Amino acid sequence: MTPNHRAEIRAAMDRLLAGTPLRSDGALTIVSLAAEADIKRHLLTHRHTDLKDEFYARVRAQHHIPASEQQLRTELQALKTKLARVNRSNAELRETIEAFARIINVLTTENTQLTHRLHQDTHSVTPLRRGDASRV
């Protein structure tokens, strides 16, 4: 590996730590660093251990979350908030549906009772004739 390749590895480190990967998944691992630098992993872990150690030291020192991961965390939190809101709305709608079902059952029962009573009381109704005001 030439010194130019070492510069490419350091550039790959910078991109990963900045959260702007070009060739990898952006994870802060040696596997991602190798993919980002477009080299085989064993070259970092066996031949250039100083660069591997430098990368791990920079990751630890920076306590950095790549921008891509921070964006995913932000999106995840927004989706969790939205899901909680949808779940609350769903629960409220279920309660409303159950209340309407109870009301419909009560109204159906009352309607059945009134219809039954109407059919029983038809014999006691006396029709009024026109012009017969004395019956009123």
C-alpha positions in Angstrom: 0.0 0.0 0.0 1.4 3.3 -1.0 1.3 6.5 1.1 -1.4 7.7 -1.2 -3.6 4.8 0.0 -2.9 5.8 3.6 -4.3 9.3 2.7 -7.3 7.6 1.2 -7.9 5.7 4.4 -7.6 8.9 6.4 -10.0 10.6 4.0 -12.4 7.7 4.5 -12.0 8.1 8.3 -12.9 11.8 7.9 -16.0 11.0 5.9 -17.2 8.3 8.3 -16.7 10.6 11.3 -18.5 13.4 9.5 -21.4 11.1 8.7 -20.9 11.5 5.0 -20.0 8.1 3.7 -19.6 7.5 0.0 -19.1 3.7 -0.3 -20.2 2.2 3.1 -23.1 2.0 5.5 -21.6 4.8 7.6 -21.1 2.7 10.7 -18.0 3.6 12.8 -16.4 0.2 12.3 -13.3 -1.2 10.7 -15.4 -3.1 8.2 -17.1 0.2 7.1 -13.7 2.0 7.1 -12.3 -0.6 4.7 -15.4 -0.4 2.5 -15.2 3.4 2.5 -11.5 3.4 1.6 -12.2 0.6 -1.0 -9.6 -1.8 0.5 -9.8 -5.2 2.0 -10.4 -5.3 5.8 -7.3 -7.4 6.6 -5.0 -4.7 5.3 -6.3 -2.5 8.1 -6.3 -5.1 10.8 -2.9 -6.7 9.9 -0.8 -4.4 7.9 -1.8 -0.9 9.0 -2.8 -1.4 12.6 -1.7 2.2 13.3 -4.5 3.5 11.1 -6.9 1.1 12.7 -5.9 2.3 16.1 -6.0 5.9 15.0 -9.6 5.4 13.7 -10.8 3.8 17.0 -9.1 6.6 19.0 -10.8 9.3 16.9 -14.1 7.5 17.3 -13.7 7.3 21.1 -12.3 10.9 21.4 -15.1 12.4 19.4 -18.0 10.6 21.0 -19.6 11.4 17.7 -22.8 10.2 16.2 -22.6 10.5 12.5 -25.1 12.8 10.9 -26.7 9.9 9.0 -27.3 8.1 12.3 -28.5 11.2 14.0 -31.0 11.8 11.2 -32.2 8.2 11.6 -32.6 8.7 15.4 -34.5 11.9 14.8 -36.8 10.1 12.3 -37.2 7.2 14.7 -38.3 9.5 17.5 -40.7 11.4 15.2 -42.2 8.1 14.1 -42.5 6.9 17.7 -44.3 10.1 18.6 -46.6 9.8 15.6 -47.3 6.1 16.5 -48.2 7.0 20.1 -50.6 9.7 18.8 -52.2 7.3 16.4 -52.5 4.7 19.1 -54.2 7.2 21.4 -56.6 8.2 18.6 -57.3 4.6 17.9 -58.2 3.9 21.5 -60.5 6.9 21.6 -62.2 5.8 18.5 -62.7 2.3 19.9 -64.3 3.8 23.0 -66.6 5.9 20.8 -67.6 2.9 18.8 -68.3 0.9 21.9 -70.5 3.7 23.3 -72.4 4.0 20.0 -72.9 0.2 20.0 -74.4 0.4 23.5 -76.6 3.3 22.5 -77.8 1.4 19.4 -78.6 -1.6 21.5 -80.6 0.5 24.0 -82.5 2.3 21.2 -83.2 -1.0 19.4 -84.6 -2.5 22.6 -86.7 0.6 23.3 -88.0 0.6 19.7 -88.9 -3.1 20.0 -90.8 -2.4 23.2 -92.6 0.6 21.8 -93.6 -1.3 18.6 -94.9 -4.2 20.7 -96.8 -1.8 23.0 -98.3 0.0 19.9 -99.6 -3.2 18.5 -101.2 -4.1 21.9 -102.8 -0.7 22.3 -104.4 -0.4 18.9 -107.7 -1.9 20.2 -108.2 0.9 22.8 -107.9 3.8 20.3 -111.2 5.3 19.2 -111.1 7.1 15.9 -112.6 10.6 15.8 -115.1 11.5 13.2 -115.1 14.8 11.5 -117.5 17.3 12.7 -118.1 15.4 16.0 -116.7 18.0 18.4 -118.6 16.6 21.4 -116.2 13.7 21.7 -113.2 15.9 22.1 
